[in-house]
Amino acid sequence: MAVETVLQGLENSNYTLTEEQQDIKKCVREFAEAVIPDRAAQIDEDAKFPWDIYKEMIKNDLVAVPYPEEYGGLGLDPVAECIVVEELSRVDLSCSLACMVNSLGSKPILLGGNDQQKKKYITSIAKEGKICAFGLTEAGAGSDFMGIQTKAVKKGDKYIINGSKLFISHGNLADFITVFAKTDPKAGIRGLSCFIIEKDYPGFKVGKTEHKLGIRGSETAELIFEDMEVPAENLLSSEGSGWKIAMNTLDCSRPGVGAQGVGVAQGALDCAFKYAQEREQFDQPIANFEAVQNMLVDMEIRTQAARLMVYRGAEAVNANNKNKAMYSSLAKCYGGDVAMRVTTDAVQVLGGYGYTKEFPVERMMRDAKITQIYEGTNQVQRMVISRHLLKNYK
């Protein structure tokens, strides 16, 4: 199959931002620069969710960005959502997760929920800023979802769920969580189902919280279900639809991880450029040295390329393009790799100062690493991409 055929449906993509998108970018950048910088280092040090900044996000409708207007949201498309994520991540990746985790956790409801479920839960996020988490990963089931051991058994008008989840972003803070469990352990991928659970359900408790390398302002926790009772009406779609919901959710969310990577890379690049023009060695700014110039140029090239790839992935999701899984994985994979490379190079440009907490690039480097890991490692993304390429290039 020719390249032109693989790109079918995206050949008319326009990567020039619309006037509305430019306005969104400007407004979010102004918000991020006004509210976050003075708090970012302390958030990282304290390793606590930034409730003060989250409240400001609610006031400024940033939490409502991806949700349909009928449920109290702004109804913005995936490209606009990626722009918002990038601009927040440019200043602090942890703060971008304050609203991005909600988007991930609530996507199964948007994809598989009925109108009553959407009115109850989506509206509460968009209008009230309720927190939603995504409960998929387990100790023995990271990339291999079929390793999930959490089970749900229907008894009357309830499901009884037993098991646990690990590395759940905001799991200890969430008002409700979309949780994946096996309703038919013998049915393979057709035996996985998805439920909405609330924090006060009997049998639900939070286990340990993780002490992490980066994104320390985004709390991560273990969830434990011991004969947890969930109303049958909280099943999303139908029994056995969990695999499809999970895959579609990740296809939709991965460009956002790429946008995080672009944002933190841009933030580090901004810092490196400024430092290189101010720092003098041998009676001149280090920006005059070809070795430094080459590093900065390569950082710029990678960041610009990743940004375009994120937009393409977001457009594919918005258009429900047949190759959206591939473009979504491309955006996430390259965005994460660029984030790690650019932030590491930024530390190098700053030299000894880059290795200290006096400048934000060391935090950005630590934060960047997660974009290569969560929502499917970049090794898994390459498997997804290769599968699509092998299928299409015949």
N, C-alpha and C positions, 0 to 999 in steps of 0.2 A: 504494500500500500504506500502510495506516495506521501511525502511530507504534506502536500497541499490537502490531501484527504484527511490526514490526522488532525490538521488544524481547522477542519471544517466547522463552521459556526463561530469561529473567532477571527476570521480573516478581516472582518471589518472593525475589529476592536480599535477604539480610540483611546490612547493613553494620555491625552491631554485632559487635565481635570476640567470639569465643567465649572461655571461660575459659582454654583452652589457648593460644589466640593471644595473649591478654593476658599470660600467663605468659612466652611466647616473647619478646614485646616488652620486657617488664621485664628479663628475663635478658640479652638482647642489649644493651639500653641500659646496663645495669650493666657488662657486659663492655667495651663501647666506651668508656665514660667512665673506666673504670679503666686500660685498656691503651693507648689511642690518643692522647689529647690531648697528652701530653708529647713524643710523637714526630712528630706531624703536620707541624709546621713544618720539622723537619729532613728528613723524608721528601721534602717538596716541594723543599727546597733541594738535597738530594743527587741527586734524580731517580733513585733506586734502589728496587727492589722491597723492601718491608719484610719480610724473611724472619723476623725476630724476632716480629712480630705474626702472620704467617701460621702460624708454629709454634703460637702460642697459640690461633689459630682451629682448628687441627687438634685440639689437646687438648680444646677445648670443643665439638667436633663441629659447628662452623659450616660447615666444608667439606662435611660429609656431608648437610646439610639437604635438598637436592632429590632425592636418589637413593633408589631402592627399597630396602626393608629386606633383600631377598634378595641385594642386592649390597653390603651393608654400610652403607647409608645410613640416614637417619632417616625417610624416606618422607613428608616433609611436603608439603602441597599448595602450589600456586603463590601463594595468598594469604599463607601463612606465610613462603614464601621472600621475597616482597615486603616483608613486615614486617622480616625480618632485614636485607635490603638497605637499607631506609630507615634503620634505626637505626644501621647502620655508616656510611652516607653522611652522616648528621646530624653526625657528628664529623669524618669524613674520607672523601671520595669515592674517593680512591686505594685506601684500605684495603678499601672495599666490593668493589672490583674484584679483590682478591686471591682471593676465592672465586667471584665472579660470572663471571669470564672462564672458569673451569672449567665452570660450568653451561652457558654458551653453546657452548663448544668440544665438550662431551660430548653435547649434545642430539642431534646427528645419530646418535650411537651408540645412544642410547636409542630414537630414532625408527626407525632403519633397520638397526640391528645385530642379529645373531643372538645366541643365549644365550651362545655361546662368546666372542664379542667383548665382550659386556657383562660377563661374569665376569672377563675379563682386564683390561679397561680401566676400566670403571666402578668395580669393586671397588678398583682401585689408587688411584683418586681418593678415594673415600669412606673407605677404611681407612688409606691411607698418605699421603694428601695430594699425590699426583702431580699435576703441572700439565698441563692440556690447553688448547690454543688452537684458534681457529676460523679457517681459512684460506680466505677467500672473495675479499676485495678485491684488485684489481690496479691498476696505474698507470692503465690505460685502461678499467677496469671497476669503478666504484664502485657507483652505483645501478643501472647497466645491466649486469646479470649476463651478458647475452648477449655482452658485450664481452670475456669471459674468453678469454685466449689460452693458458693453461696446458693442455697436452695430455698424455693418457695413452694409451699404445699397449701392448696385451697381447702378450707374447712368452713362450710356454710357460706356466710357473706364476708369472710375474711381470708387473707393469706397469712400463713405463719412462715416467717423468714428466719433462717439460721445461717450464720456465716460471718464473714468480716471483709472489710475493704481496707486497702493500704494506700498511702500517699494521696489522700483525697484533699485537694486544695479547698480550703475554707470549710472542710467537713465539720470542724468543731464550732464554726460560727453560723452555719447555714440554718435557715428557718425550715427549709425542705431540700430534699436530695432526690435526684433520679438514680435509682439503684437497679442494677442488672443482676438477675438471679435465674437459676435453672428451675423451670417448672416441670420439665421432662428430661431428666439426666441421660436417658437413653437415646434421645432424638438428635444428638449432635447440635448443629447450629440452629436447628428448628426447635430446640428445647429451651432457648434463652428468652426470657421475658424482661420487661422493664416496668418498674413501679415508682410512684411518687410517695416518698415517706416524709413524715414531718418529725421535727426534733423531739416532740413530746410523746411519741408513740411508745406504748409499753414494750419493753424488751430492747430498746435502742439505747446505746451508750457510746460515748467517745472514748477511745483508748489513748495511746500516747500521741503527743505532738512531736514533729520532727525538728531536729536542730540542723539547719541546712547551710550549705555553702553560699547560696545566693537566694534571690527573691525572698529575703528574710521577712519582709513585711507582708507576705502572703502566707498565712499560716496553713500548715499541712498536717493532717491528722489521720489516725486509724479509726475506723468505725466498726463497731461490734453489734451483731444482731443475735439476741438470744430469745428465741420464741417470740420475735417481734410481730405484733399484730398490725396488719395493714388492711384497710377496707378494700374489698374487691373492686370497688369503683375507682380505686387508684391505680389499677392496671392500665398501662398505656396501650392503645390499639387492641391487641388480642394476645393470648398466650402464643409464644413461639415467634413473635415479631421483634424480639429484642435485638437479634443480630443485625437485622436490616436497619433498625433505628440507630444502633451504635455506629454502624458503618456510615450511614448518611450523616449522622451528627459530626463525625470526625472529618468527613469530606468537606462539610460546611465550615468547620472551625479551624482547619489547618492553615488557610491563608492568614488568619488572624495571628497565628504563631509566627508565620513569616513576617507579618507586619511588626510584631514585637522585635524580631531580629533586626529589621530595617531601622526601627526607631532607636534601639540601643546602639546600633552601629553608627547612626547619624549623630547621636549625642556624643559618642566617643570621638568621632571624626571632628566635630565642631571644637571640642576641647583640644584635640591634638593640633589642629590648624592654628588656633589662638596661641597656644603655648609655643609652637614652632616660630611664630612671628615675634614673640616677646623674649624668648630665651636666647641669650647671646653667648657665643663661644668664639674664641679667636677674633674678637672685636666685630662680630656680625651675627645677625639672627641665624639660628640653625636652619631656618627655612631656606636660606641661601645655598645650602649644601645639597648637591645632587642626590646623595644617598637618602636624605630625609625627604626631598621632593618626590623621589620615586615611590617611597612608602606612602606618602599622602595621596599621590595620584592613584595608586593601586587601591587604596582604601576607598577613594571616591568612586572609582570604576565599579568596584564590587557592590557598593551600597546602591548606586544608581541602578545597576542591573537587577539586584534583588528587589528593589522597589517595583520595577516594571513587571517582574515575575509574580510578585504578590498581587498587583492589579489584575494581571491575566487570570490568576487563580480565582480571585474574587469575582471576576466577570463570568468565569465558567460556572461558578456556583450560582450566581444570580440568574444565568440563562439556563441552568440545569443541563448544561452541555453534556453529551454522552461521554466525553473524556474528562469530566470534572474531577474525578478521583485522581487522575494523573496530574492535572494542572494544580490541584490542591496540594498534592505531595511535592511537586516541584517547588511550589512557593514556600512550603514549610521547610523542606530540606535545604534549599539554597539560602533562604533567609537565615536559618539557624547557623549554617556553616559560615556565612558572611559575618554574622554577629560575633562569632567566636574569633574569627581571623582579624576583623577590624578592631575589636576591643583589645585584643592581645597586642596588635601593632600600635595602638594608641598608647598603651602602657610603655612600649618600647620607645616611642617618640619622646615621651616625658622622662624616660630614664629612671633615675632613682626616685624622683618625685612621683612618677607614675605608680610606683610600688607602695606609696604611702597613702594614708587616708586624707591627706591634705587636698588631694584632687579626686574627682569622682570616678576616674577611669578604672581604678582597681575594683570598685564596686560594680561598675558596668561589666567588667570582664567576668567577675564571679556570677553576675546575673545572667549574662549571655549564655552560659553553658547549658542552662535548662532548656533553651530553645532547640537544642539538638537531641533532647531526651523525651520531654513529655508530649502527649498526644501522638505517640508512636515515634520511636527513635529514628534518627536519620538513616540508620541501616535498614530499618523496616520500610522507610519511605522509598529507598532505592529498590527494594524488592517490589513494591507497588508499581513504581515507575517502569521497571524492567518488564513486569508482567504485561503492562499496557503496550509497551513498545514492541515486545515480541508478538503480541496479538495483532498489532496494527501494521507493522512493517513486514508485509508478505509480498 
